[in-house]
Amino acid sequence: MKRVNEPPDLPERPQSSHKGTFGKCLIVAGSRGMSGAAVLAGLGALRAGAGLVFLAVPDKILDIVASVEPSYLTVPLPSDSQGRIDLEGDDALFEKASSMTAVAIGPGLGQSEDLHQLVARFYENLDRPLVVDADGLNNLAGSPLLQTRTTKPRILTPHPGEVSGLTGIPIPQIQNKREQVALEYARLTGAIVVLKGAGTIVTDGERLYVNDTGNSGMGTGGTGDVLTGILVSLLAQGMQPFDAASLAVYLHGLAGDLAAAELSQPGMIASDLPDYLAEVLQQLSETPADEE
């Protein structure tokens, strides 16, 4: 196992570029009562620099999601009686996802048999880098897909409770040996594993990066959704999965540190992070000449 001590550099931004240069990402997210998860992921993806960001959400929450930010595009999906995505639009959604540079699925989805089938289809068949987060992971819990090594670019972003649901390992045991659990799960699945929490771990089973940014103020609802958006955005810009995940958690935590410095740790909320992410990117993009 090789330890990686520093995150990679930001993706290059050539002057002779356009929105197509920086990729297209699709985020499949949201349900009635959890429209904010889709919004936060979309804002994270936009602020992290993707050229085009699409949010695929149940039609019952489309107006809410679309009203928050005009810079992302929305894709309405058929919904069930509980306001969750159903399978009626499965084929069209999969075709849309296949035209993207990178895809994320999971924030605020809820759980149902239709969603279990949808997430499994994406995980098994989508020929694009795929981030699986939150209810994406919950809908895969118990699936044989996570018991065999995938050959496709997959990034799993669980917190300890979700790891426990996926593996059956009690949370205290996970917390006592975070690196070992993450490494073993990455080796089992063939995916990049991002084990969230203090000292977020990123591993592909061979390399391991432990993040040192972030603070306890980020222990609030929605911060993980912003991370999902940042990660899929970096993938859309052409970064390799391990590098994208390592940089995403670093930027996410650094945005949280800037937010906490100004707003306090208890006073910051998830929707602050995209704005502070812009400040982080500005600082990291400065050359020595800019600083003089």
C-alpha positions as CSV (number, residue, x, y, z in Angstrom):
1,M,0.0,0.0,0.0
2,K,1.4,3.4,-1.0
3,R,0.5,6.5,1.0
4,V,-0.2,9.7,-1.0
5,N,0.7,12.7,1.1
6,E,-0.6,15.5,-1.1
7,P,-3.7,16.0,-3.3
8,P,-3.1,16.6,-7.1
9,D,-3.1,19.9,-8.8
10,L,-6.2,21.6,-10.1
11,P,-7.3,20.7,-13.6
12,E,-5.8,23.0,-16.2
13,R,-8.0,25.8,-17.6
14,P,-6.7,26.7,-21.1
15,Q,-7.5,30.2,-22.3
16,S,-8.7,28.9,-25.6
17,S,-11.4,26.8,-24.0
18,H,-15.2,26.7,-23.9
19,K,-17.9,24.9,-21.8
20,G,-17.4,21.7,-23.8
21,T,-13.7,21.7,-22.7
22,F,-14.6,21.2,-19.1
23,G,-17.0,18.3,-19.5
24,K,-20.7,17.5,-18.9
25,C,-21.9,15.9,-15.7
26,L,-25.2,14.5,-14.7
27,I,-26.4,14.2,-11.1
28,V,-29.3,11.9,-10.5
29,A,-30.7,13.1,-7.1
30,G,-33.6,14.3,-5.0
31,S,-37.1,13.2,-4.0
32,R,-40.0,14.9,-2.3
33,G,-38.7,16.4,1.0
34,M,-35.0,16.1,-0.2
35,S,-34.9,18.5,-3.1
36,G,-32.1,20.4,-1.3
37,A,-29.7,17.4,-1.8
38,A,-30.0,17.8,-5.6
39,V,-29.5,21.6,-5.4
40,L,-26.4,21.3,-3.1
41,A,-24.8,18.7,-5.4
42,G,-25.5,20.9,-8.4
43,L,-24.0,24.0,-6.8
44,G,-20.9,22.0,-5.8
45,A,-20.5,20.8,-9.4
46,L,-20.9,24.3,-10.8
47,R,-18.5,25.9,-8.4
48,A,-15.9,23.2,-9.0
49,G,-15.7,24.1,-12.7
50,A,-17.7,21.7,-14.8
51,G,-18.7,23.0,-18.2
52,L,-22.3,21.8,-18.0
53,V,-24.2,20.4,-15.0
54,F,-27.4,18.5,-15.4
55,L,-29.7,17.6,-12.5
56,A,-32.0,14.7,-13.1
57,V,-34.8,14.9,-10.5
58,P,-38.4,13.7,-10.0
59,D,-40.8,15.9,-11.9
60,K,-42.7,16.6,-8.6
61,I,-39.7,18.6,-7.3
62,L,-38.4,20.0,-10.6
63,D,-39.8,23.6,-10.1
64,I,-38.2,23.8,-6.7
65,V,-34.8,22.6,-7.9
66,A,-34.8,24.8,-11.0
67,S,-35.8,27.9,-9.1
68,V,-32.7,27.9,-6.9
69,E,-30.0,28.3,-9.5
70,P,-30.3,29.2,-13.2
71,S,-26.8,27.9,-14.1
72,Y,-27.5,24.2,-14.0
73,L,-29.9,22.4,-16.4
74,T,-32.7,20.2,-15.2
75,V,-34.0,16.8,-16.5
76,P,-37.5,15.9,-15.2
77,L,-38.1,12.3,-14.4
78,P,-41.3,10.4,-13.8
79,S,-42.0,10.0,-10.1
80,D,-43.9,7.6,-7.9
81,S,-46.6,8.4,-5.3
82,Q,-44.0,9.2,-2.7
83,G,-42.2,11.7,-5.0
84,R,-39.3,9.4,-5.8
85,I,-37.9,8.5,-9.2
86,D,-39.7,5.5,-10.7
87,L,-38.6,3.3,-13.6
88,E,-40.9,4.7,-16.3
89,G,-38.1,6.9,-17.6
90,D,-35.3,4.4,-17.0
91,D,-34.2,4.0,-20.6
92,A,-34.2,7.7,-21.4
93,L,-32.2,8.5,-18.3
94,F,-29.6,5.8,-19.0
95,E,-29.3,7.2,-22.5
96,K,-28.8,10.7,-21.2
97,A,-26.2,9.5,-18.7
98,S,-24.3,7.7,-21.4
99,S,-23.9,11.0,-23.3
100,M,-22.2,12.6,-20.2
101,T,-18.5,12.8,-19.3
102,A,-19.2,11.8,-15.7
103,V,-22.3,10.9,-13.6
104,A,-23.2,10.9,-9.9
105,I,-26.2,9.1,-8.4
106,G,-27.7,9.1,-4.9
107,P,-28.1,12.4,-3.0
108,G,-31.6,12.6,-1.6
109,L,-33.0,9.7,-3.8
110,G,-34.8,7.8,-1.1
111,Q,-35.1,4.1,-1.3
112,S,-37.5,1.8,-3.2
113,E,-37.4,-1.3,-5.4
114,D,-37.4,0.9,-8.5
115,L,-34.4,2.9,-7.2
116,H,-32.6,-0.4,-6.3
117,Q,-33.0,-1.5,-9.9
118,L,-32.0,1.9,-11.3
119,V,-28.9,2.3,-9.2
120,A,-27.9,-1.3,-9.9
121,R,-28.2,-0.7,-13.7
122,F,-26.1,2.4,-13.6
123,Y,-23.5,0.7,-11.4
124,E,-23.2,-2.4,-13.5
125,N,-23.6,-1.1,-17.0
126,L,-22.9,2.7,-17.3
127,D,-19.7,3.1,-19.3
128,R,-18.8,6.4,-17.6
129,P,-17.1,7.4,-14.3
130,L,-19.8,7.0,-11.7
131,V,-20.0,8.5,-8.2
132,V,-22.4,6.5,-5.9
133,D,-23.3,8.4,-2.7
134,A,-25.9,8.4,0.0
135,D,-29.1,6.7,-1.0
136,G,-27.3,5.4,-4.1
137,L,-25.3,3.3,-1.7
138,N,-28.3,2.4,0.5
139,N,-30.1,1.1,-2.6
140,L,-27.1,-1.1,-3.4
141,A,-26.8,-2.5,0.1
142,G,-26.9,-6.3,-0.1
143,S,-26.4,-6.3,-3.8
144,P,-24.0,-8.9,-5.2
145,L,-22.6,-6.1,-7.4
146,L,-20.7,-4.9,-4.4
147,Q,-19.2,-8.3,-3.7
148,T,-17.3,-8.6,-6.9
149,R,-14.7,-6.4,-8.5
150,T,-15.9,-3.9,-11.0
151,T,-13.8,-3.1,-14.1
152,K,-15.5,0.3,-14.6
153,P,-14.6,3.6,-13.0
154,R,-16.6,3.7,-9.8
155,I,-16.3,5.9,-6.7
156,L,-18.2,5.0,-3.6
157,T,-18.5,7.8,-1.0
158,P,-19.9,6.4,2.3
159,H,-19.8,7.7,5.8
160,P,-19.2,5.1,8.5
161,G,-22.9,4.4,9.0
162,E,-23.2,3.6,5.3
163,V,-20.1,1.4,5.4
164,S,-21.7,-0.5,8.2
165,G,-24.9,-1.0,6.2
166,L,-22.8,-2.2,3.2
167,T,-20.4,-4.5,5.1
168,G,-22.2,-5.5,8.4
169,I,-19.2,-4.1,10.4
170,P,-20.3,-2.2,13.5
171,I,-19.6,1.5,13.3
172,P,-17.2,1.6,16.4
173,Q,-15.1,-1.1,14.7
174,I,-15.0,0.8,11.5
175,Q,-13.9,4.0,13.3
176,N,-11.2,2.1,15.2
177,K,-9.6,0.8,11.9
178,R,-10.7,3.2,9.2
179,E,-7.8,2.7,6.9
180,Q,-8.0,-1.1,7.0
181,V,-11.7,-1.1,6.4
182,A,-11.5,1.3,3.5
183,L,-8.6,-0.6,1.9
184,E,-10.3,-3.9,2.2
185,Y,-13.5,-2.6,0.8
186,A,-11.8,-1.0,-2.2
187,R,-10.0,-4.3,-2.9
188,L,-13.3,-6.2,-2.7
189,T,-15.3,-3.9,-5.0
190,G,-12.6,-2.6,-7.3
191,A,-14.0,0.9,-6.7
192,I,-12.4,4.0,-5.3
193,V,-13.6,4.2,-1.7
194,V,-14.0,7.6,0.0
195,L,-14.6,6.9,3.7
196,K,-15.9,10.2,5.0
197,G,-15.5,11.7,8.4
198,A,-12.6,13.4,10.3
199,G,-9.5,12.5,8.2
200,T,-11.5,11.4,5.2
201,I,-9.8,8.4,3.5
202,V,-9.5,7.9,-0.3
203,T,-8.2,4.6,-1.5
204,D,-8.2,2.3,-4.5
205,G,-6.9,-0.6,-2.5
206,E,-3.3,0.2,-3.5
207,R,-2.9,3.9,-2.8
208,L,-4.2,5.7,0.2
209,Y,-4.7,9.4,0.8
210,V,-5.8,10.8,4.2
211,N,-7.3,14.3,4.0
212,D,-6.3,16.9,6.6
213,T,-8.7,19.7,5.8
214,G,-12.1,20.2,7.3
215,N,-13.6,20.7,10.7
216,S,-16.5,19.6,12.9
217,G,-18.7,22.4,11.5
218,M,-19.1,20.3,8.4
219,G,-21.0,17.7,10.5
220,T,-24.3,19.2,9.2
221,G,-26.9,18.0,6.7
222,G,-26.0,18.5,3.0
223,T,-22.2,18.8,3.2
224,G,-21.8,15.4,1.6
225,D,-24.1,16.4,-1.3
226,V,-21.7,19.3,-2.0
227,L,-18.8,16.9,-2.0
228,T,-20.5,14.6,-4.5
229,G,-21.0,17.6,-6.8
230,I,-17.3,18.6,-6.5
231,L,-16.2,15.1,-7.2
232,V,-18.3,14.5,-10.3
233,S,-17.3,17.9,-11.6
234,L,-13.6,17.1,-11.4
235,L,-14.2,13.8,-13.1
236,A,-16.1,15.6,-15.9
237,Q,-13.0,17.8,-16.3
238,G,-10.9,14.8,-17.1
239,M,-9.3,13.8,-13.8
240,Q,-8.6,10.2,-13.0
241,P,-10.9,8.8,-10.3
242,F,-8.4,8.5,-7.5
243,D,-6.9,11.9,-8.2
244,A,-10.4,13.5,-8.5
245,A,-11.5,12.0,-5.2
246,S,-8.4,13.1,-3.4
247,L,-8.6,16.6,-4.7
248,A,-12.4,16.8,-4.1
249,V,-12.1,16.0,-0.4
250,Y,-9.2,18.4,0.0
251,L,-11.1,21.3,-1.6
252,H,-14.3,20.4,0.2
253,G,-12.6,20.5,3.6
254,L,-10.7,23.7,2.8
255,A,-13.9,25.4,1.8
256,G,-15.3,24.3,5.2
257,D,-12.3,25.7,7.0
258,L,-12.7,29.1,5.3
259,A,-16.4,29.1,6.1
260,A,-15.8,28.2,9.7
261,A,-13.1,31.0,10.0
262,E,-15.7,33.6,9.0
263,L,-19.0,32.1,10.2
264,S,-17.9,29.8,13.1
265,Q,-18.1,26.0,13.0
266,P,-21.6,25.8,14.5
267,G,-22.8,28.7,12.4
268,M,-21.8,27.3,9.0
269,I,-24.3,25.4,6.8
270,A,-23.9,23.2,3.7
271,S,-25.0,25.9,1.3
272,D,-22.1,28.1,2.4
273,L,-19.6,25.6,1.0
274,P,-20.0,26.3,-2.7
275,D,-19.4,30.0,-2.2
276,Y,-16.2,29.4,-0.1
277,L,-15.1,26.8,-2.7
278,A,-14.9,29.6,-5.2
279,E,-12.5,31.4,-2.8
280,V,-10.5,28.3,-2.3
281,L,-10.1,27.9,-6.1
282,Q,-9.1,31.5,-6.4
283,Q,-6.4,31.1,-3.8
284,L,-5.0,27.9,-5.2
285,S,-5.0,29.3,-8.7
286,E,-2.9,32.3,-7.8
287,T,0.6,32.3,-9.2
288,P,3.6,33.8,-7.4
289,A,3.3,36.9,-9.7
290,D,-0.3,37.3,-8.6
291,E,0.7,37.3,-5.0
292,E,3.4,40.0,-5.3
